[in-house]
Structures are given as C-alpha cells and as structure tokens.
Amino acid sequence: MSYVLYTDSSTDLPWDYYKENDLRFVPMQVTMGDNEIYVDDGSMDAKTFYQKMRDGVVFKTSQYSEYQYLEVFEPIVKEGKDILYLGLTAGLSGSHESACRVRDQLKEKYPGRTICVPQTSAVSLGLGLLVHETVKQRDAGLGFDALCEWVQENMLYFHHRFTVDDLMFLFRGGRVSRASALMGTVLSIKPRLHVSLDGRLINHGKIRGRKASLLGLVEEMRQHCDTKDLDTIAICHGDCEDEAQFVLEEVKKYYNFNNAIVNPLAAAIGTHVGPGVVALFFVGKKRVV
C-alpha cells in the first residue's frame, strides 16, 4: 500500500494482533526498579509484571523521544510512503508532542509525504478498539486521506470506562491524594474513571464495593450506548481475568456483539493503575465531556 498504519504498545491489543493485521507499533518504555529499562513489547508476560507490582517493584513510564520517532518514521517516508500514527493520548503522555515535532521535521525534508498524527483522546483498549476499526477501514480499501478523515470524524465515539481495586497505584501516579487513597482503601471505595475529550484520565465518581464497581461499568455503557447490536467490545484487566469475564457476561445481558477482545493491560498503562484494574471499551454516543 502507499501508506503504513502505526500505533504504540499502549493499545493493550494481543501481541499477535499486530503481525496478523499488518500493523506496526512503537514499543513504549518503562523503568523497572531503580534503573532497569523494560521495553513494552510483550517480552514480560502480564502475570509476571503484575506480580512484581504486588511485590513492591516500582515501575515508571517514559515518553518516546523525538530521536526514537525519527528512527521509526524516516525510513518509511524515505521509501515514498505516508504514515497514519494512532498513538497514546496527549493528555497522558508527551509522546504525542514528540511525534508531532518529528512529523514537522520530516515534512520539510520530504515535502511530498504526509505523516498524520491525530490527538486520539484514547488509551489502552479504547485506543486498541479505535485501531481495530481503522484496520477494518483500511482493509476495505480506504485510501490514506479518507482514512485520516475517518479517524478524525469517529474517534470521539470510542468510550473508556475504568475502575481500579487498589487506589494506592493511582496515588503513586498522581491521580488521587494519599488521604483519598487510604480512606478509599479502608472503606472499599472504588473510583469511576473515564477518558475526557482532551485525553486525560478523569475521576468522575465513586462507588462502594468491588462487585458494584464492576456492575457500574456496564451501567455506564447502557447510559452511553443505545445501539443494542455492536460489532466489537473490548475489556482489559490487571491480572484479574475472572472479573473481566464477569463484566463480559453482564454486557451480554444487554447487547449483541460479533467479537469481544479481552486482554490484560500491558506495562505502559498498567504501571499507572496497578493490579485489579478492569476497563470496558465500546462504541457509543459521541463523547461530550
């Protein structure tokens, strides 16, 4: 084809999905412990990653640099192809800004080529679901310009609904205060999280009890999706597959769908939310907040 579709490892798609769908990805980087660099490319399985977190190993993410994006993008435009890059929301990472700077550099050097870098306002399997639907549009024969336009017109229909089991991981990531994390732990208060229009992870409420928080994900889906027949839904989890499957069975009570992607969060996002996170992603009404 005359263009290449790129994403990054924050999609939380199954690792074999990329190869099976001719999709390239940028592996995000994570620091494990004091200084050990871990590349988020599936080389560490999810159970090992989350067990290390439970054992007290501290992980930190770092943004993909301009130099790294240049290494990835330049060979493609040099051979005469355009790039559509669907990456992690700018609200959670500076990587988007780095990619845009490289886009601008390469536009001057290769004026006949285009690198499209939309601000996706998407993360984890919300981004993965957007990528999945974009792959389908590409495979249906959509050209580069039309595909870029399709992404811009449709990306705000992809919803993200999260809950976490341990608020201390959100505290470490600066999402809640220490006092809120401690009080929430004592009282079994679970946050209700979503991704805002500007791509930030927002705490928009709370609910008491783990089961209630999982059922709350499905209730929010019912509020924001009034189409009963869907193509694909996605659920990701932090090493708690049984609870992810529980959410899937609850969704089945209200919706028909052809495909369900259920997968653990990889390190790029799992680092910030910790073991026990469960998230539900779906296409619904256009997001307005």
Secondary structure, 3 states (H helix, E strand, C coil): CCEEEEEEHHHCCCHHHHHHCCCEEECCEEEECCCEEEECCCCCCHHHHHHHHHCCCCEEEECCCHHHHHHHHHHHHHCCCEEEEECCCCCCCCHHHHHHHHHHHHHHHCCCCCEECCCCCCCHHHHHHHHHHHHHHHHCCCCHHHHHHHHHHHHHHEEEEEECCCHHHHHHCCCCCHHHHHHHHHHCEEEEEEECCCCCEEEEEEEECHHHHHHHHHHHHHHHCCCCEEEEEEEEECCCHHHHHHHHHHHHCCCEEEEEEEEECCHHHHHHHCCCCEEEEEECCCCCC
